[in-house]
Amino acid sequence: MDTQQRNRVTWGLSIMYFITVLIYSVLVFFEYEPLKGFFGFVRVPILALLYFCSSVKRDYWYFLAFLFFQAAYLFFGKNTETCLFYGAAASVMFRLLMVIIIYKAIKEKRWFETVLTALPFLFVHLYFIDLVSDVLHDSIYLWILNGLLTSFLGGLSVANFFFTNDRKSVWLFISALLFVVQIGLFFINKFYLKQQIFLQMVIVFYGISNYTFYRFMILKEEEEQLSGH
């Protein structure tokens, strides 16, 4: 596939991805069950295909992250204690893979700034866990681990953004902040206070954060090609 063909495919799949996210959001809002599951399911495969077609040097850690993200979505769709436990476990694996990818991509690790920036995210996450601790049961430790990974991801991305002046850092910064916000909204809506507005925000933020992280991956790859790595 030459560059021109790749660009056309990339634009087409990008448009398809956002249309799918929009349709899914509308279907969830109107609680239209016949198609809601389908459009919710195909979001991640479309994004994975977009990355596959856009990337020359594919990162298979990223494809594994897609797999765990999809597993978490499917498990959280079932409101049983067992499925919620497995969903939390899959979410932890997704976050761990995101951290691994970002850690490998950031050349200068500023540990003091990272920890300092991560702490507010962690305190908020732990506060949400405390609010709903009675309903989390065995999965509470997974959610604490999820909070640690999410906070570290946020701290690493924010510290990198303020000390690295390039486009990929901007995309990563946007993605990480949206990941942090949406996990909080997901938590509130799933376990504490169900509100349609929270669910809609989770869907939109998930859609945007996953796409912006994809853009970070492509820019990281382009940077590595220019540097000869």
Residue pairs with C-beta under 8 A, 6 or more apart in sequence:
1 9
1 53
6 53
6 54
9 53
9 54
10 50
10 53
10 54
13 46
13 49
13 50
13 53
14 50
14 211
16 46
17 43
17 46
17 47
17 50
17 207
17 211
18 207
18 211
20 39
20 42
20 43
20 46
21 43
21 203
21 204
21 207
23 35
23 39
24 36
24 39
24 40
24 43
24 203
25 200
25 203
25 204
25 207
27 35
27 36
27 39
28 36
28 40
28 199
28 200
28 203
29 196
29 200
37 77
40 73
40 77
41 70
41 73
41 74
43 207
43 210
44 66
44 69
44 70
44 73
44 210
45 70
47 66
47 210
47 211
47 214
48 63
48 66
50 214
51 58
51 62
51 63
51 214
51 217
51 218
52 58
54 214
54 218
55 217
55 218
55 221
56 221
56 225
57 221
57 224
57 225
59 101
59 217
59 221
61 97
61 100
61 101
62 97
62 101
62 217
64 97
65 94
65 97
65 98
65 101
68 90
68 91
68 93
68 94
68 97
69 90
69 94
69 210
71 86
71 87
71 90
72 87
72 88
72 90
72 91
72 94
74 87
75 83
75 84
75 86
75 87
75 90
76 83
76 84
76 87
76 190
77 83
78 84
81 137
81 138
84 139
85 137
85 138
85 139
85 142
88 139
88 142
88 143
88 146
89 139
89 142
91 142
91 146
92 142
92 145
92 146
92 149
95 146
95 149
95 150
95 153
96 149
98 149
98 153
98 179
98 213
99 149
99 152
99 153
99 156
101 217
102 153
102 156
102 157
102 172
102 176
103 109
103 156
105 168
105 172
105 216
105 220
106 156
106 160
106 164
108 160
108 163
108 164
109 156
110 159
110 160
110 163
113 155
113 159
113 162
113 163
114 152
114 155
114 156
114 159
115 155
116 155
117 154
117 155
117 158
117 159
118 151
118 152
118 154
118 155
118 156
119 151
119 155
121 150
121 151
121 154
121 155
121 180
122 147
122 148
122 151
124 184
125 146
125 147
125 150
125 151
125 183
125 184
125 187
126 144
126 147
128 184
128 187
128 188
128 192
129 136
129 140
129 143
129 144
129 147
129 187
131 191
131 192
132 187
132 191
132 192
133 140
135 191
136 143
136 191
143 187
146 183
150 179
150 180
150 183
151 180
153 176
153 179
153 180
154 176
154 177
154 179
154 180
156 176
157 172
157 173
157 175
157 176
157 177
158 173
158 176
158 177
160 169
160 172
160 173
161 169
161 170
161 172
161 173
166 219
166 223
167 219
168 215
168 216
168 219
168 220
168 223
171 212
171 213
171 215
171 216
171 219
172 212
172 213
172 216
174 208
174 209
174 212
175 209
175 210
175 212
175 213
175 216
176 209
178 205
178 206
178 208
178 209
178 212
179 209
179 213
181 205
182 201
182 202
182 205
182 206
182 209
185 198
185 201
185 202
185 205
186 202
188 195
188 198
189 195
189 198
189 199
189 202
